Amino acid sequence: MLDLQVETEEARLDFIRTDLGVCFTFADIVGTEYKMGNREHAERALAEAEKGYSALLRLIPQAKGLQRETQNELRTKLKQLRERPDRLKRPR
């Protein structure tokens, strides 16, 4: 039973890291689309990044048994992810 719990938590952590990567990709797309003048595409990518961020806010606390270093890593990346779209939405 313990092995199954460990495997489940490892899979959850892999999913969280993958989802973070996807969200960062959407955030990069937002910047690119704005630079290219494609506001509609940028807004859609921004919505996807924000949707992913919201999902991660729910998932990360559920990942029990993480080492403090891993928890700090995820919190830092989540903060970076939140800051990126916020910066892009500010008027220039």
C-alpha positions as a LaTeX table, in Angstrom:
\begin{tabular}{lrrr}
\hline
Residue & $x$ (\AA) & $y$ (\AA) & $z$ (\AA) \\
\hline
Met1 & 0.00 & 0.00 & 0.00 \\
Leu2 & 2.85 & 2.41 & 0.83 \\
Asp3 & 4.42 & 1.85 & $-2.60$ \\
Leu4 & 1.14 & 2.81 & $-4.26$ \\
Gln5 & 0.96 & 6.02 & $-2.22$ \\
Val6 & 4.54 & 6.91 & $-3.11$ \\
Glu7 & 3.88 & 6.23 & $-6.80$ \\
Thr8 & 0.70 & 8.30 & $-6.68$ \\
Glu9 & 2.49 & 11.26 & $-5.12$ \\
Glu10 & 5.34 & 10.99 & $-7.65$ \\
Ala11 & 2.81 & 10.94 & $-10.49$ \\
Arg12 & 1.03 & 13.96 & $-8.99$ \\
Leu13 & 4.34 & 15.84 & $-8.74$ \\
Asp14 & 5.20 & 14.96 & $-12.36$ \\
Phe15 & 1.77 & 16.21 & $-13.44$ \\
Ile16 & 2.18 & 19.45 & $-11.49$ \\
Arg17 & 5.60 & 20.10 & $-13.02$ \\
Thr18 & 4.32 & 19.33 & $-16.50$ \\
Asp19 & 1.29 & 21.58 & $-16.00$ \\
Leu20 & 3.57 & 24.37 & $-14.77$ \\
Gly21 & 5.60 & 24.01 & $-17.95$ \\
Val22 & 2.47 & 24.23 & $-20.10$ \\
Cys23 & 1.31 & 27.33 & $-18.23$ \\
Phe24 & 4.70 & 29.00 & $-18.71$ \\
Thr25 & 4.46 & 28.19 & $-22.42$ \\
Phe26 & 1.04 & 29.87 & $-22.59$ \\
Ala27 & 2.50 & 32.88 & $-20.77$ \\
Asp28 & 5.30 & 33.06 & $-23.35$ \\
Ile29 & 2.74 & 32.87 & $-26.14$ \\
Val30 & 0.86 & 35.79 & $-24.58$ \\
Gly31 & 3.91 & 38.02 & $-24.85$ \\
Thr32 & 4.66 & 36.91 & $-28.40$ \\
Glu33 & 1.09 & 37.43 & $-29.57$ \\
Tyr34 & 0.91 & 40.90 & $-28.02$ \\
Lys35 & 4.18 & 41.84 & $-29.74$ \\
Met36 & 2.78 & 40.60 & $-33.06$ \\
Gly37 & $-0.40$ & 42.63 & $-32.55$ \\
Asn38 & $-2.62$ & 39.57 & $-32.14$ \\
Arg39 & $-4.57$ & 40.75 & $-29.12$ \\
Glu40 & $-7.33$ & 38.13 & $-29.49$ \\
His41 & $-4.83$ & 35.25 & $-29.55$ \\
Ala42 & $-2.95$ & 36.79 & $-26.64$ \\
Glu43 & $-6.13$ & 37.03 & $-24.58$ \\
Arg44 & $-6.97$ & 33.37 & $-25.28$ \\
Ala45 & $-3.48$ & 32.24 & $-24.29$ \\
Leu46 & $-3.70$ & 34.41 & $-21.17$ \\
Ala47 & $-7.01$ & 32.79 & $-20.24$ \\
Glu48 & $-5.43$ & 29.33 & $-20.60$ \\
Ala49 & $-2.44$ & 30.34 & $-18.47$ \\
Glu50 & $-4.76$ & 31.69 & $-15.79$ \\
Lys51 & $-6.94$ & 28.58 & $-15.92$ \\
Gly52 & $-3.87$ & 26.42 & $-15.43$ \\
Tyr53 & $-2.70$ & 28.63 & $-12.58$ \\
Ser54 & $-6.04$ & 28.21 & $-10.83$ \\
Ala55 & $-5.88$ & 24.44 & $-11.23$ \\
Leu56 & $-2.36$ & 24.37 & $-9.82$ \\
Leu57 & $-3.47$ & 26.36 & $-6.78$ \\
Arg58 & $-5.82$ & 23.48 & $-6.00$ \\
Leu59 & $-3.37$ & 20.69 & $-6.87$ \\
Ile60 & $-0.23$ & 21.79 & $-5.05$ \\
Pro61 & $-1.70$ & 21.70 & $-1.52$ \\
Gln62 & $-3.00$ & 18.18 & $-2.24$ \\
Ala63 & 0.53 & 16.93 & $-2.95$ \\
Lys64 & 1.29 & 15.61 & 0.49 \\
Gly65 & 4.60 & 14.33 & 1.70 \\
Leu66 & 6.71 & 16.60 & $-0.47$ \\
Gln67 & 10.11 & 17.57 & 0.82 \\
Arg68 & 10.40 & 21.18 & 1.92 \\
Glu69 & 12.78 & 21.88 & $-0.97$ \\
Thr70 & 10.20 & 20.60 & $-3.48$ \\
Gln71 & 7.41 & 22.60 & $-1.82$ \\
Asn72 & 9.53 & 25.74 & $-2.02$ \\
Glu73 & 10.36 & 25.03 & $-5.68$ \\
Leu74 & 6.67 & 24.69 & $-6.56$ \\
Arg75 & 5.68 & 27.81 & $-4.63$ \\
Thr76 & 8.43 & 29.82 & $-6.32$ \\
Lys77 & 7.42 & 28.65 & $-9.79$ \\
Leu78 & 3.77 & 29.30 & $-9.04$ \\
Lys79 & 4.64 & 32.85 & $-7.94$ \\
Gln80 & 6.69 & 33.39 & $-11.10$ \\
Leu81 & 3.81 & 32.10 & $-13.18$ \\
Arg82 & 1.39 & 34.50 & $-11.49$ \\
Glu83 & 3.71 & 37.46 & $-11.99$ \\
Arg84 & 4.22 & 36.86 & $-15.69$ \\
Pro85 & 0.62 & 37.32 & $-16.91$ \\
Asp86 & 0.12 & 40.14 & $-14.39$ \\
Arg87 & 3.05 & 42.00 & $-15.98$ \\
Leu88 & 1.69 & 41.41 & $-19.46$ \\
Lys89 & $-1.77$ & 42.73 & $-18.55$ \\
Arg90 & $-0.48$ & 46.05 & $-17.20$ \\
Pro91 & $-0.92$ & 48.95 & $-19.61$ \\
Arg92 & 2.33 & 50.21 & $-21.10$ \\
\hline
\end{tabular}
